[in-house]
Amino acid sequence: MENVVDLFLKRYSYKFPKGYVDLEDKQDQQILESIFNRLGLKIDLNKQLIREQDEDTAEEAEKATTKDDLIKVIQDLDLTSDQLTRLKKLVSNLSTTDALDNYLNKIAAEKNIPASEVTKFGNLVKEKGLEAEFVKYFENPSDLDLNARNFTDLIPDINKEELLDLYRSMGAAIVQTVSIGPGEIPFIIWFKNVKKQDSKGDLDVNGENVELKASTRGAGAVVAKGYNRGEWKTTRRKGRFEEVIGELGWSDEELRDDALKVLDQSLNWPAKLAGIYDLYVQDDSFDRPKFVEAIKKILDNIYTKSNWQNGGKYFDLNSYFNNNDMNANKFRVDLSKELVNEYQEAEGFDGILYVDKNGNLKYLQGEEVINKIGDEIKTAGPSDDVPRLVYKP
């Protein structure tokens, strides 16, 4: 039993600030208790450690806690067959921990991955008890096939849902001042033909510069450069929406006030503009060219370094308005196309690889990078300056 406990503690040592369990440390007790609870061992560790002590000596007993006390805690637990099976699996995987760590350290050095992200990935694998599976896979890792339907199909003998959970859990990160998008670190680790780009772009896949746009929660990926990626309130202030809308010269103050209230509705802002336009066409002072010019002013305020507002390669401001309504969907799609076009010119990537939250892949090159937006590549938002794009097969 003592040997099993030693292995158990070694298995989870990375979770503790000192690298080992200090049972006199309240934080360490809480961490250890949470580990037991995730295993289905619902215990109050503090009560378990002192349960046989008199109340008058409880504090002294807690200070005197040793590893033998912990051994006794585990021995006294009424473990079910299922719990024992899970504990056995965790312990049996310990022999592969060093092999996994060695491989990840090697990959980190070869592929220039931040150490913190490699550690995060390794810890997630350990928490899931998947060390043995990954050590076996890393003996002969697969190539990333950009034309595959789903990345989980490329990684044999590891449960699809476990892979997706790892992919989602890694998420995005900022290391020092470098932004790392969702999916970048797992793809670099999993696939032998993938490494981090040295400069512009995300991934080098067989020498091809690939921009990875992955969605881990279904909301879509940001594809644009240099614009706000925050909240509507920031875009609202930057675009000076109230000011511009108020300057339209409304003859009906009630319609004007209703139009300004639209800005507080829970809609993406192109849809807000369409709602305001619906009210403006009812006003006696309705002037379509004047409204179009007002929207151009808003766009100029937001996209200060762009020149497509009057009419770009894909965006034609006048075309979204008639004397009855505004086509907010086409406005949003064409806005997305212009922003992606700017982004591609700035980054110089060969293609965009979209990954949805379920691991489905879509790699686009050439004209498809733009032409598929609004088709297989759906637009969402924008709640801020930049729409979100997501692959929906």
GIBELLIN-V900196 format. One record per backbone hydrogen bond with DSSP energy under -0.5 kcal/mol. NH is the residue of the N-H (numbers start at 1). CO is the residue of the C=O. Records with the same first field share a line. If there is no record, write none. Layout:
# GIBELLIN-V900196
NH->CO / CO
This chain:
# GIBELLIN-V900196
5->1
6->2
7->3
8->4
9->5
10->6
11->7
12->8
13->10
15->12
16->13
19->16
22->20
23->21
25->22
26->24
29->25
30->26
31->27
32->28
33->29
34->30
35->31
36->32
37->33
38->34
39->35
40->37
41->36
42->40
43->41
45->43
48->44
49->45
50->46
51->47
53->50
57->54
58->54 / 55
61->57
62->58
63->59
64->60
65->62
69->66
70->66
71->67
72->68
73->69
74->70
75->71
76->72
77->73 / 74
79->77
84->80
85->81
86->82
87->83
88->84
89->85
90->86
91->87
92->88
93->89
94->91
95->92
96->93
97->94
98->94
100->96
101->97
102->98
103->99
104->100
105->101
106->102
107->103
108->104
109->105
110->106
111->107
112->108
113->108
117->114
118->114
119->115
120->116
121->117
122->118
123->119
124->120
125->121
126->122
127->123
128->124
129->126
130->125
134->130
135->131
136->132
137->133
138->134
139->136
140->137
141->138
145->143
146->144
148->145
151->359
153->150
154->151
155->152
156->154
158->155
163->159
164->160
165->161
166->162
167->163
168->164
169->165
170->166
171->167
173->180
175->178
176->174
177->175
178->175
179->177
180->173
181->179
184->181
187->183
188->184
189->185
190->186
191->187
192->142
194->191
195->204
196->111
197->202
202->210
203->210
204->195
205->203 / 208
206->193 / 204
208->205
210->203 / 208
211->209 / 351
212->210
213->211 / 353
214->212
215->355
216->214
221->389
223->387
234->231
235->231
236->232
237->233
238->234
239->235
240->236
241->236
244->240
245->241
246->242
247->243 / 244
248->245
249->246
253->251
256->252
257->253
258->254
259->255
260->256
261->257
262->258 / 259
263->259 / 260
264->261
265->262
267->265
269->382
271->268
272->268
273->269
274->270
275->271
276->272
277->273
278->274
279->275
280->276
281->277
282->279
283->280
286->283
291->287
292->288
293->289
294->290
295->291
296->292
297->293
298->294
299->295
300->296
301->297
302->298
303->299
304->302
306->303
312->315
316->314
319->316
320->317
321->318
322->325
327->320
328->326
331->327
332->328
333->329
334->330
335->331
336->332
337->333
338->334
339->335
340->336
341->337
342->338
343->339
344->340
345->341
346->342
347->343
348->344
350->209
351->209
352->364
353->211
354->352 / 362
355->213
356->360
359->356
361->149
362->354
364->352 / 362
366->350
368->365
369->366
370->367
371->367
372->368
373->370
374->377
375->372
377->372
378->376 / 390
380->388
386->228
388->380
389->221
390->378
392->376
